Amino acid sequence: MFESYSGYRLLLKLVMWMAPWALLGLLVDQLALCLLIGSWLLLFWHYRHLNKLAHWLWHDRRLTPPHGSGSWEPIFNGIYRLQGKNRRRRAQLARLLSRFREGAEALPDAAMVLGPEGQILWSNQLAEHILGIRWPQDAGNRIHNLLRHPRFVKYWNKRRFSEPLELVSPVNDSWLLEVRIMAYGDSQRLLVARDVTRLRQLEQMRRDFVANVSHELKTPLTVLQGYVEMMQMTCDPESMQGRQFKAMEEQSVRMKTLIDRLLTLSRIESSTDLDLERPVDIPALMSTIQQEGETLAAGSHQLVFEVDPELKVYGDEMQLHSACANLVQNAIRYTPPGGEIRVSWRRNGERARFEVQDQGEGIAPEHLPRLTERFYRVDKARSRDTGGSGLGLAIVKHALNHHNSQLEISSVVGQGSRFAFELPATLVVQKAS
């Protein structure tokens, strides 16, 4: 068992070493000389052990320390124990690093650790497969010097990584990658790239299918609707046959509305490259939406519009019209007759805010997260009676996503609901000075 270090024992050994020399000096009446000789011998003994320690640390390859005597034995043993701890820690770190590398290589995505300026600190093998990054040959190179796609360079220089970036793989033009960059450590970044080619193909197939089917259904439905109207003219509206034709007409109109909304949603989803630099006269748009709302309400609701006449934005006029009109029409459909609907378009700081407040029945909290899903309805029977298709808020969500905005929904059961969104300051047209 190793002898531990003790200051008391060290002092005791020093006294025991110097005491005989002091006694000898008193006997020969040369106390100072004898103490000096004892000190020099003690110094030589310590220097000898110090030399053995230096030789062991720098030249000797043995793991065990040299034999030490006296006060040097616990020092040698302490250094040996410290080296053992360091070796065990290095082994643990090596195993941890090995498991990290194995886990990173098993990821289905390309992963890279980047420095503050974009220099590559580490990457897995999949990064070479889909991004063309060679490790360790490209270690230290900046990522934007290797991935020279203009969209990626612009994305990196902005340093706004809250949203992912989609770009074509530099290795294969047929691969579409989704790139995400997130904070990693104190000042590093973690880049993760995923192949989303198959996912985007499936989404495009779904959009094409819905658009094509909706388009193909529109023509025969128009023909059927025309024949129903003709047959209505040949019979008494109050007769059984007249009521049947009336029901057929209502259902054909409902189906036509559903097809029109599907086509609108398909157009909005497929509009990936929008011109967000074209000014839109929202006050004039609000006037049109107010007229459409009053026609739909037919005097059964009170519509109050508060519009800033000078607040205009950049964006797509068709999509903004669809988003605002759907919110107003939903408020009219789900507000009992005699209720008030307030619509406002105003500035909120540097942003532009649109808000619709109704006096409907309200929506339970458990339904709020799913309201923007396609065909989701809180009350299917009521939606069928009001002519709802379950696509209105889905259209709103996609239109707002294209304008860097999100739908805000708050509702209290029995009191009404508020639907709102804000457009960022970058899309607000500044007043001419």
C-alpha positions, 0 to 999 in steps of 0.5 A, spaced: 500 500 500 502 506 498 504 511 503 500 517 503 504 524 504 504 527 511 507 534 513 508 532 520 512 526 518 516 530 513 518 535 519 519 529 523 524 526 518 527 532 517 528 533 525 531 526 526 536 527 520 539 534 523 539 532 530 545 527 530 549 533 526 547 538 531 549 533 537 556 532 533 557 539 532 556 540 540 561 535 541 566 537 537 564 545 538 563 545 530 555 546 530 555 551 524 560 546 520 556 540 522 549 543 520 552 545 514 555 538 512 548 535 514 544 540 510 549 539 504 548 531 504 541 532 505 541 537 499 545 532 495 540 526 497 534 530 494 537 532 488 539 525 486 531 523 487 529 529 483 534 527 478 531 520 478 524 523 478 526 527 471 529 521 468 523 517 469 518 522 467 522 524 460 526 518 458 524 512 462 518 508 459 516 504 465 509 505 468 512 504 475 516 509 478 523 508 481 524 506 488 524 512 492 526 513 500 524 517 505 519 523 503 520 522 496 516 515 496 509 518 497 511 523 492 513 518 486 507 514 488 502 520 488 505 521 481 504 514 479 497 514 482 495 521 478 498 518 471 493 512 472 487 516 473 489 520 467 490 514 463 483 511 465 480 518 464 483 518 457 480 511 456 473 513 458 474 519 453 476 515 447 471 510 448 466 516 449 468 519 443 468 512 439 461 511 441 459 518 439 463 517 432 459 510 431 452 514 433 454 520 428 456 515 422 449 511 424 445 517 423 441 517 416 443 524 415 449 528 413 452 531 419 458 536 420 460 541 426 462 548 424 467 553 427 464 560 428 467 562 421 464 556 418 470 552 418 469 544 418 471 541 425 468 534 423 463 531 419 461 524 418 461 519 411 454 521 409 456 528 408 461 526 403 456 522 400 450 527 399 454 534 400 461 532 397 465 534 403 471 529 404 474 528 411 479 529 413 482 532 407 477 538 408 478 539 415 479 547 416 476 549 410 470 554 410 463 550 408 461 556 404 467 555 400 465 548 398 458 549 398 458 554 393 450 554 391 448 561 391 442 560 396 446 557 401 451 562 401 446 567 402 443 563 407 449 562 411 451 570 411 444 572 413 446 567 420 438 566 421 437 559 421 430 558 424 428 556 418 431 550 414 434 551 407 432 546 401 437 546 395 440 541 390 445 536 392 452 538 389 453 531 388 447 529 384 442 534 381 436 529 382 437 530 389 433 535 393 436 536 400 433 540 406 439 543 410 438 545 418 444 549 422 443 550 429 447 552 435 452 547 438 457 548 444 459 555 445 460 558 439 460 552 434 454 550 429 451 543 427 449 542 420 445 537 418 443 535 411 437 530 409 435 527 403 428 529 402 427 528 394 422 522 395 418 526 400 417 532 396 416 527 390 410 524 394 408 531 396 408 534 388 404 527 386 399 529 391 398 536 389 398 534 382 393 529 383 388 533 387 389 539 382 387 534 376 382 530 379 378 537 381 379 540 375 376 534 371 370 534 376 369 541 375 366 540 367 362 534 368 359 538 375 358 544 371 354 540 366 350 537 371 348 543 375 346 546 368 341 540 367 338 541 374 337 548 373 333 546 367 329 541 370 327 546 376 324 550 371 319 545 368 316 543 375 313 546 381 318 548 386 313 546 392 312 539 389 316 533 391 320 533 385 321 541 385 324 539 392 328 534 390 331 538 384 332 544 390 336 539 394 340 537 388 342 544 386 344 545 393 349 539 393 352 541 386 353 548 389 356 545 395 361 540 391 363 546 386 365 550 392 369 544 395 372 543 388 374 551 387 377 551 394 381 545 392 384 548 386 385 554 390 389 550 395 393 547 390 395 553 386 397 556 393 401 550 395 405 550 388 406 557 388 413 556 391 417 562 388 413 568 389 414 575 388 414 578 395 416 585 392 410 587 389 406 592 393 399 590 394 393 595 396 390 592 402 385 598 403 382 597 397 382 589 398 379 590 404 373 594 401 372 588 396 372 583 402 367 588 405 362 587 399 363 580 399 362 579 406 355 583 406 353 579 400 354 573 404 351 576 411 345 578 407 343 583 412 343 578 418 350 580 421 353 587 423 360 588 419 365 593 422 371 594 418 377 599 421 382 599 416 388 604 416 388 607 409 395 608 408 397 601 410 400 597 404 404 591 404 408 587 399 406 580 397 401 576 393 395 579 392 391 573 390 393 569 396 392 575 401 385 576 398 384 568 400 387 569 407 383 575 409 376 573 405 376 566 408 377 569 415 371 574 414 367 568 411 368 563 416 366 569 422 360 570 418 358 563 417 359 561 425 356 567 428 349 567 429 344 572 426 344 579 429 351 578 431 357 583 430 363 581 426 369 586 427 375 586 422 381 591 423 387 592 419 392 596 422 399 597 424 402 594 430 409 597 431 413 596 425 408 590 423 402 590 419 396 586 423 389 583 420 384 581 425 377 578 425 373 578 432 366 574 431 361 573 436 360 566 435 359 560 439 367 559 440 371 553 440 374 548 445 381 549 446 382 541 444 380 543 437 385 549 436 391 546 434 388 542 429 383 547 425 388 548 420 388 541 417 385 539 411 378 537 412 378 538 420 371 540 422 369 542 430 362 540 428 361 536 422 353 537 422 354 544 423 359 545 418 355 541 413 349 546 414 353 552 413 356 550 407 363 549 410 368 545 406 374 544 412 379 547 407 378 555 409 383 555 414 388 550 410 388 555 405 389 561 410 395 557 413 399 556 406 398 563 404 401 566 410 407 561 410 408 564 403 408 571 407 413 569 413 407 569 417 402 565 422 395 564 424 394 566 431 387 563 434 384 565 440 377 563 442 372 562 448 367 558 448 360 562 448 363 568 447 367 568 440 373 567 437 379 571 434 383 570 428 389 574 426 396 574 423 401 579 422 406 581 416 413 582 418 416 589 417 420 587 411 413 586 407 410 593 410 410 599 404 414 605 408 410 611 407 413 616 402 417 622 406 
